[in-house]
C-alpha cells in the first residue's frame, strides 16, 4: 500500500484539532512543465503571493517537471491527498468520467480570447468545475497555454492540403475527429517524442501553440506553419477538495486572492510567450509561416462542423450549446 503524506491542515482536520492551524500549512503544488513556462511561472507567482498574503501561515512547495508523479499518476495523487494542488490540461478530466471538459477541444469554438474568458470566468466555467467536486476535486482557476496553429513538411493553406497527412495529436477523441474531418491521419503521441517523429517522418505535422512549438524546436524539423488559431490548449488549477474545505476561512480567502492575481499574471505571460515565439520562428528562416485566407478559414470551419455532431453525445449537447451561447454573445 502506498503511503501518502497529507499537509498540516489535512492532518488537523482528521484528528479534529483546530489548534493545529497555528502550525504552518503546506501546499504541495505539482505540475509537469518546466519552471520557465507560463504554467511554471504562474505557479511560482502563486507561491510568492500565497505566502505573502497569509503572512507565512501557508508554505507552497512547487514540484515542476513531474518530480513527484508521472503525468498519468498525478490526478490519483491529488484525489488521495498526496499532493494538494495540480494544474493539468483540461483533457485530463475525460478519464475521470467528466467528458464535458472536452468541449475545449472542439475546433473553432472560441473565436477570440474575450469569448474564451466569458466561458472560463462565467457560469459555464463554474458549472464545469462543479462537476469535479464529486471526484474530490475543487477547481480554482483556468490558465491559458494559448491558441493552436498547424505545421507540416508540405505546403498547407487549405483543408484539402491535409489529405493523407499523419498529424500528431494529444490523446483526444475530439482531436481525432477534427483531423479525420479534413482527411488527415491523427497519430496519438507523447509530446516529448514529437521532435524526433517529425525529424524521421513518422509524423508529417502537428497542431500546437507557438510557444510549445518554439520551445521544443519543432520549427527546425517542419517547413510550413499555418496560423489557424483553430483550437485552444488550457489548464485547470485544481486542489484536493477535502483539504481546501478544511482550511480556515481567512486563509482560504487569502489563497483565493493569490490565485486570482497569479491567474491574471499566468494568462498575460501566455499571450506574450506565444506572440514572441511566433515572431522568433519567423525570424529563424527555418519555417515558412502564413495566415489562411478568409476563404480558407471558412473552408476549415465548414469541414470541421461535423465534429460538433459526432461529439455531441460524448461531451453533452447541453454543454456545447452553453459554450456556444457565451462565445457568440456580444
C-alpha positions as CSV (number, residue, x, y, z in Angstrom):
1,X,0.0,0.0,0.0
2,X,1.3,3.4,-0.9
3,X,1.9,5.8,1.9
4,X,0.6,9.3,1.3
5,X,1.6,12.3,3.3
6,X,-1.1,14.9,3.9
7,X,-0.5,18.5,4.6
8,X,-0.8,20.0,8.1
9,X,-4.4,21.2,7.5
10,X,-5.5,17.7,6.4
11,X,-3.9,16.2,9.5
12,X,-5.6,18.7,11.7
13,X,-9.0,18.0,10.1
14,X,-8.6,14.3,10.5
15,X,-7.8,14.5,14.3
16,X,-10.2,17.4,14.9
17,X,-7.5,19.7,16.4
18,X,-8.2,23.3,15.5
19,X,-5.1,24.4,17.4
20,X,-3.1,22.7,14.8
21,X,-3.9,25.5,12.4
22,X,-1.4,27.6,14.3
23,X,1.2,25.4,12.5
24,X,2.4,26.3,9.0
25,X,0.1,24.9,6.3
26,X,1.9,23.2,3.5
27,X,0.5,23.0,0.0
28,X,2.3,20.8,-2.5
29,X,1.8,22.1,-6.0
30,X,2.9,19.6,-8.6
31,X,2.9,20.1,-12.4
32,X,4.5,18.6,-15.4
33,X,6.2,21.5,-17.2
34,X,9.4,23.4,-16.6
35,X,9.6,26.4,-14.3
36,X,10.2,28.8,-17.2
37,X,6.9,28.1,-18.9
38,X,3.8,30.2,-18.3
39,X,2.4,27.5,-16.1
40,X,5.6,27.2,-14.2
41,X,5.9,31.0,-13.8
42,X,2.2,31.1,-12.7
43,X,2.9,28.5,-10.0
44,X,5.8,30.5,-8.7
45,X,3.8,33.7,-8.6
46,X,1.0,31.9,-6.7
47,X,3.6,30.6,-4.2
48,X,5.0,34.1,-3.6
49,X,1.6,35.7,-3.2
50,X,0.1,33.0,-1.1
51,X,3.0,33.1,1.4
52,X,2.8,36.9,1.4
53,X,-0.9,37.3,1.8
54,X,-1.1,34.7,4.6
55,X,1.9,36.2,6.5
56,X,3.7,32.9,6.3
57,X,0.9,30.8,7.6
58,X,1.0,28.9,4.3
59,X,4.1,27.4,2.6
60,X,3.7,26.4,-1.0
61,X,6.2,23.8,-2.3
62,X,6.4,23.7,-6.1
63,X,7.4,20.5,-7.9
64,X,7.8,21.0,-11.6
65,X,8.8,18.5,-14.3
66,X,6.8,15.6,-12.8
67,X,9.3,15.4,-10.0
68,X,6.8,13.7,-7.7
69,X,4.5,11.8,-10.1
70,X,4.2,10.9,-13.7
71,X,1.6,12.7,-15.8
72,X,-0.8,9.7,-15.5
73,X,-0.3,9.4,-11.8
74,X,-0.7,12.9,-10.5
75,X,-4.6,13.0,-10.6
76,X,-4.8,10.0,-8.4
77,X,-2.2,11.5,-6.1
78,X,-4.4,14.7,-5.7
79,X,-7.5,12.7,-5.0
80,X,-5.8,10.7,-2.3
81,X,-4.2,13.8,-0.8
82,X,-0.6,13.1,-1.5
83,X,-0.4,16.5,-3.2
84,X,-2.8,19.3,-2.6
85,X,-2.7,21.2,-6.0
86,X,-2.2,20.5,-9.7
87,X,-2.6,22.3,-13.0
88,X,-3.4,19.5,-15.5
89,X,-4.5,20.1,-19.1
90,X,-8.3,20.2,-19.5
91,X,-8.3,17.0,-21.4
92,X,-7.2,15.1,-18.3
93,X,-10.7,15.1,-16.8
94,X,-12.1,12.8,-19.5
95,X,-10.6,9.7,-17.9
96,X,-12.3,10.6,-14.7
97,X,-15.7,10.5,-16.5
98,X,-16.1,14.2,-16.7
99,X,-16.1,14.4,-20.5
100,X,-17.7,17.8,-20.6
101,X,-14.3,19.4,-20.4
102,X,-13.6,18.0,-23.9
103,X,-15.7,20.9,-25.2
104,X,-12.4,22.9,-25.0
105,X,-11.0,20.7,-27.8
106,X,-13.7,21.5,-30.3
107,X,-12.4,23.3,-33.3
108,X,-13.2,27.0,-33.7
109,X,-15.4,27.1,-30.7
110,X,-13.6,30.1,-29.3
111,X,-13.4,32.9,-31.9
112,X,-11.1,35.1,-29.7
113,X,-9.7,35.5,-26.2
114,X,-12.7,37.6,-25.0
115,X,-15.1,34.8,-25.9
116,X,-12.9,32.3,-24.1
117,X,-12.9,34.5,-21.0
118,X,-16.7,34.7,-21.0
119,X,-16.7,30.9,-20.7
120,X,-13.9,30.3,-18.2
121,X,-14.8,33.3,-16.0
122,X,-18.6,32.9,-16.2
123,X,-21.3,30.4,-15.2
124,X,-20.2,27.8,-17.7
125,X,-16.7,27.6,-16.3
126,X,-18.1,27.4,-12.8
127,X,-20.6,24.7,-13.8
128,X,-17.8,22.6,-15.3
129,X,-15.7,22.9,-12.1
130,X,-18.8,21.8,-10.1
131,X,-18.7,18.5,-12.0
132,X,-15.3,17.8,-10.5
133,X,-16.4,18.0,-6.8
134,X,-18.0,14.5,-6.6
135,X,-14.5,13.3,-7.6
136,X,-12.9,15.0,-4.6
137,X,-11.6,17.9,-6.7
138,X,-12.1,21.7,-6.4
139,X,-11.5,23.8,-9.4
140,X,-9.8,27.2,-8.7
141,X,-8.8,28.8,-12.0
142,X,-8.3,28.3,-15.7
143,X,-4.8,29.0,-17.1
144,X,-4.0,29.5,-20.7
145,X,-1.5,27.8,-22.9
146,X,-2.9,29.5,-26.0
147,X,-4.5,29.1,-29.4
148,X,-3.1,26.4,-31.7
149,X,-1.5,26.6,-35.1
150,X,-0.8,23.8,-37.6
151,X,2.5,22.7,-39.0
152,X,3.7,20.2,-41.7
153,X,6.5,19.4,-44.0
154,X,4.4,20.0,-47.1
155,X,2.6,23.3,-48.0
156,X,-0.6,23.8,-46.0
157,X,-3.0,26.6,-46.9
158,X,-6.5,24.9,-47.0
159,X,-8.3,21.8,-45.7
160,X,-7.5,19.6,-48.8
161,X,-3.8,20.1,-48.2
162,X,-4.1,17.8,-45.1
163,X,-5.4,14.9,-47.0
164,X,-3.4,11.8,-46.0
165,X,-1.0,13.7,-43.7
166,X,0.0,12.0,-40.4
167,X,-0.8,14.6,-37.8
168,X,0.3,14.2,-34.2
169,X,-2.4,14.9,-31.6
170,X,-2.8,14.7,-27.9
171,X,-5.0,11.8,-26.8
172,X,-8.4,13.1,-27.5
173,X,-11.4,11.7,-29.3
174,X,-12.4,15.2,-30.3
175,X,-9.0,16.0,-31.9
176,X,-9.0,12.6,-33.6
177,X,-12.4,13.5,-35.2
178,X,-11.2,17.0,-36.1
179,X,-8.3,15.8,-38.3
180,X,-10.3,13.0,-39.8
181,X,-12.8,15.6,-40.9
182,X,-10.1,17.1,-43.2
183,X,-8.8,13.8,-44.4
184,X,-5.7,13.7,-42.2
185,X,-4.5,10.6,-40.2
186,X,-4.3,11.5,-36.5
187,X,-1.5,10.0,-34.5
188,X,-1.6,10.0,-30.7
189,X,2.0,10.6,-29.4
190,X,3.7,11.9,-26.3
191,X,4.8,15.5,-26.6
192,X,8.4,14.6,-25.8
193,X,8.5,12.2,-28.8
194,X,7.2,14.7,-31.4
195,X,10.5,16.3,-32.5
196,X,12.1,13.0,-33.4
197,X,9.0,11.8,-35.1
198,X,8.9,14.9,-37.3
199,X,12.6,14.6,-38.0
200,X,12.3,10.9,-39.1
201,X,9.0,11.3,-40.9
202,X,7.0,9.2,-38.5
203,X,4.5,12.1,-38.5
204,X,4.1,14.8,-41.1
205,X,3.0,17.5,-38.8
206,X,1.1,18.6,-35.7
207,X,-1.0,21.2,-34.1
208,X,0.1,23.1,-31.0
209,X,0.6,26.6,-29.6
210,X,3.5,28.7,-31.0
211,X,5.3,28.7,-27.6
212,X,5.2,24.9,-27.4
213,X,6.4,24.6,-31.0
214,X,9.2,27.0,-30.3
215,X,10.5,25.7,-27.0
216,X,10.5,22.1,-28.4
217,X,12.2,23.4,-31.6
218,X,9.6,21.9,-33.9
219,X,10.3,24.7,-36.4
220,X,13.7,23.1,-37.1
221,X,12.0,19.9,-38.4
222,X,8.9,21.5,-40.0
223,X,8.9,23.5,-43.2
224,X,5.5,25.2,-43.0
225,X,3.1,26.5,-40.4
226,X,-0.4,27.9,-40.7
227,X,-1.7,30.4,-38.1
228,X,-5.2,28.9,-37.9
229,X,-5.9,29.6,-34.2
230,X,-8.5,26.8,-34.7
231,X,-8.2,25.3,-31.2
232,X,-7.3,26.0,-27.6
233,X,-5.0,24.5,-25.0
234,X,-5.6,25.3,-21.4
235,X,-5.1,24.1,-17.9
236,X,-7.2,23.9,-14.7
237,X,-5.7,24.7,-11.4
238,X,-7.3,22.3,-9.0
239,X,-7.0,21.4,-5.4
240,X,-7.9,18.4,-3.2
241,X,-11.5,19.4,-2.1
242,X,-11.2,17.9,1.4
243,X,-8.0,19.8,2.0
244,X,-9.5,23.1,0.7
245,X,-12.7,22.8,2.7
246,X,-10.7,22.2,5.8
247,X,-8.8,25.4,5.6
248,X,-9.6,28.3,8.0
249,X,-11.9,30.7,6.2
250,X,-9.5,33.6,6.4
251,X,-6.7,31.6,4.9
252,X,-8.9,30.3,2.1
253,X,-9.8,33.9,1.3
254,X,-6.2,35.0,1.1
255,X,-5.4,32.0,-1.1
256,X,-8.2,32.8,-3.4
257,X,-6.9,36.3,-3.8
258,X,-3.4,34.9,-4.5
259,X,-4.8,32.6,-7.1
260,X,-6.8,35.4,-8.8
261,X,-3.7,37.5,-9.2
262,X,-1.5,34.6,-10.3
263,X,-4.1,33.7,-12.9
264,X,-4.1,37.2,-14.4
265,X,-0.3,37.0,-14.5
266,X,0.0,33.5,-15.9
267,X,-2.5,34.3,-18.7
268,X,-0.8,37.5,-19.7
269,X,2.5,35.7,-19.8
270,X,1.0,33.0,-22.0
271,X,-0.1,35.5,-24.6
272,X,3.2,37.3,-24.7
273,X,5.1,34.0,-24.9
274,X,3.1,32.9,-27.9
275,X,3.5,36.2,-29.7
276,X,7.2,36.2,-29.1
277,X,7.6,32.5,-30.1
278,X,5.8,33.1,-33.4
279,X,8.0,36.1,-34.2
280,X,11.1,34.1,-33.3
281,X,10.2,31.2,-35.6
282,X,9.6,33.7,-38.4
283,X,13.0,35.3,-37.9
284,X,14.7,31.9,-37.8
285,X,14.2,31.5,-41.5
286,X,13.7,27.7,-41.0
287,X,10.0,27.6,-41.4
288,X,7.5,29.4,-43.6
289,X,4.7,30.8,-41.6
290,X,1.5,32.1,-43.2
291,X,-2.1,33.0,-42.3
292,X,-5.0,31.4,-44.0
293,X,-7.2,33.5,-46.3
294,X,-10.8,34.2,-45.1
295,X,-12.0,31.7,-47.7
296,X,-9.6,29.0,-46.3
297,X,-10.7,29.7,-42.8
298,X,-14.4,29.4,-43.8
299,X,-13.5,26.1,-45.5
300,X,-11.8,24.7,-42.4
301,X,-14.8,25.7,-40.3
302,X,-17.2,24.1,-42.7
303,X,-15.2,20.9,-42.9
304,X,-15.0,20.6,-39.1
305,X,-18.6,21.3,-38.3
306,X,-19.3,17.6,-38.4
307,X,-17.2,17.2,-35.2
308,X,-19.8,19.0,-33.2
309,X,-22.4,16.5,-34.2
310,X,-20.1,13.5,-33.8
311,X,-19.0,14.5,-30.3
312,X,-22.4,15.8,-29.1
313,X,-23.3,12.6,-27.2
314,X,-19.8,12.3,-25.8
315,X,-19.4,15.8,-24.5
316,X,-23.1,16.6,-24.0
317,X,-25.1,18.8,-26.3
318,X,-26.2,21.0,-23.4
319,X,-22.5,21.8,-22.6
320,X,-21.7,22.5,-26.2
321,X,-24.8,24.8,-26.6
322,X,-24.0,26.6,-23.3
323,X,-20.4,27.4,-24.6
324,X,-21.7,28.5,-28.0
325,X,-24.2,30.8,-26.4
326,X,-21.4,32.5,-24.4
327,X,-18.9,32.7,-27.3
328,X,-21.5,34.2,-29.7
329,X,-22.6,36.8,-27.2
330,X,-21.8,40.4,-28.0
